[in-house]
Amino acid sequence: MKDNHIEGLLDIKYFSTCKDNVRKQRNKCDELKQNEMVQFEVEITLLRCPANPQEWSQVLKISPVGIDESLTVNLELLCGCPCEGTGQKNAAECSGVGTLQCGVCNCGTSFKGEKCECSAKDVDSMDPNACRPTNTSSVCNERGLCKCGMCECYKRENPEEQVTGKYCECDNFSCERIDGVYCSGLKQGRCVCGQCECNPGWTGPSCDCSTSEDTCKPKGGDEVCSGHGTCECGACKCKKT
């Protein structure tokens, strides 16, 4: 078999099943007799794209040696793609200042970042050290991403749980719990930066202690703990004698 392909542009491989009934990579069958049938297959691989788009359409002619017949294959080379265009300028995906090209933001020289969200004028905007409280600490306490010199804290699966703070150092879900509830519930306190902030009338690490001394007064009396102790968490703590 022979063809008219351009060397270096296409790679042509022939596979034939001859009298031995074995499929091999070869372009000829030996010792053929009249009316004997053989099977040929062709594998065509594009090696490079021509610089001229007019050459992206090729006509490949394959013919057996010594026979005035040929097979014509019209090839459309997949060389052009939308990514080679000018792109979408001032795209919303690129913060309105960059060009969206092939799904990637081209920010030019004035902006930086994955979505052109950082100003190139800010020298420290791409420096991860700006997102560390100290030189030895981790970036955003390993609970956020450093973007434009500021920490963007990770979102939690539970929307009520939040990581906050300049360096993502705070959260509202690591406080002490009573019966599985943070800070004894919202009526008694709330979790602020890992510590319970108690509402008026409550105290303690979990806001589980009432500041009222009524339970520490004897029936019919007004003296706390009968004057022999202090009221702590709604109960008398007697003085040692």
VENFEN-V402487 format. One line per field, one symbol per residue. psi: psi as a letter, one per 30 degrees, with the letter a starting at -180 (. if undefined). A space follows every 50 residues. Layout:
psi: ???
//
This chain:
psi: kllglkkfekjkkkkkjaffgkjljlglklhklkgkklkkkkkkkkelkk ejffgfkkjkkkkkkfkhllkkjjkjkifklfffafljkhkefhggflkj jhgkkjfaffllleghfkkffjegfgjfffgkelffllkhggglkjkhgk kjkkklejffkkkaleghfllggglkkjhgkkhglffflljjhgkkjklk flllfghgkkfkgefgklkglfkkhgggaljjhglkjkkk.
//
